[in-house]
């Protein structure tokens, strides 16, 4: 039905010539952007409702004093549905540690939350198909679980700034207002419009790349330097991605362009993870609670794990 | 009445502060709006996601999306 609508719009409403390159691209563009916006709206709305049941306060209680490994898995999964923005990383970190969430488990949460979320998954699904979306999601969760687990095993609590352990929150002040289902629907609607407002530009750009640059881009350049033939493609892509800062939506146009130019799937997904999970601004924020040594260990473990995942996917996809 | 806006200084925290101030004005009540930007103090108040809004020491809102002006007024009135 959507296809027919796009077809009608381009050839009947705009009166463009059949078979021409531009009209074909436009048809694809209209179809794809509507499809992705519908997907985004429906899925963000659904996830927001789930999300309203898992405010950070609840997640904190669930994870408090959890055993390692099980805790890491739970934390990575909760990271997907618990709302959290990087500007809240520090209060969240302190709150978790103070509530007795193990350090490694806290890290699993901090890693998975920005990297694996409904926006990333929907965009990958809409643009590249569900297999890639599922692949990315499982890879992201694995990275969060493994990296958090290793950090936990290394017993690095001594490299957390000492004041963090001295803070005692006035836990009694926690808001216990009961939410009705209608409240949750309102929250979901607000959250959906909030996110759509933020990501629509990136979606248009990404779909635009697909529709208009498709076929025009010289595709041998990147293939030669970062394609399957180059064994160092993954580490290079990750090294470029680590300092860059963007949310999942912002990196999607770049991801699309890289794929169009022939970079292999594992390399592109590793790049996307490096961009969303690690960034210079986030390190500066986390520096307030972590000593430089722990930050360095964190970045190192993440980089190695992401590179590993990139190689793995290049080998199996 | 004491109203606290807690946030390290992101765009949403400024908006939250604005909202709180407008709400106080429109309600015509006696209240001070205090901005808390110190990370340790934010955490100490039990706020996990910023921006947070506290009225008389009780957490009324935390995180995004921001409440509407009407909602903020309601939250404040609930404590008046």
Interface residues (C-beta under 8 A of the other chain):
Chain A: X55 X56 X57 X60 X83 X84 X85 X87 X88 X90 X91 X92 X94 X95 X98 X163 X167 X168 X169 X170 X171 X173 X174 X175 X187 X190 X191 X194 X288 X289
Chain B: X7 X8 X10 X12 X13 X39 X40 X42 X43 X44 X45 X46 X47 X48 X49 X50 X54 X57 X58 X59 X60 X61 X62 X63 X64 X65
